[in-house]
Amino acid sequence: MNSLVFPLLLGGTQTAGDGAAGGPASFITSIVPFAAIIAIFYFLIIRPQNKKQKETQKMLSALKKGDKIVTAGGIHGTIQSVRESSVIVRVDDNTKIEFSRSAISNVEAAAREDKTEKIESREEKNDDDAAPDESGETAENKQK
């Protein structure tokens, strides 16, 4: 029984009675599964984690006054001032709390995007109102 189990555990397909020695082929077949496991770990675990860490560092370095943030504890607020290793966040009208930069989980981009969309739509509306049409009249003159 032992003469059949131990060679299988050691990676060989030979039995104790075989006189053939393991050559380069058996070495390659025993290394391939380990290389495959390392590649799987790299592409499924290590690489995405490194990407996420770089994105987080980029976000934390780009913090500025007025950004709406959410902390790791779930506190929502607006940045009042930025320091080297911390930020002061206004949570309520008279409440300000100092947080470490690493405690910030994300910056709410929706508020920033809404502001830029409103500004762009106002500019487009103003451009449309002042632009003359084919007859040479502006939209304001037509309404009168």
Secondary structure, 3 states (H helix, E strand, C coil): CHHHHHHHHCCCCCCCCCCCCCCHHHHHHHHHHHHHHHHHHHHHHHHHHHHHHHHHHHHHHCCCCCCEEEECCCCEEEEEEECCCEEEEECCCCCEEEEEHHHEEEECHHHHHHHHHHHHHHHHHHHHHHCCCCCCCCHHHHHC
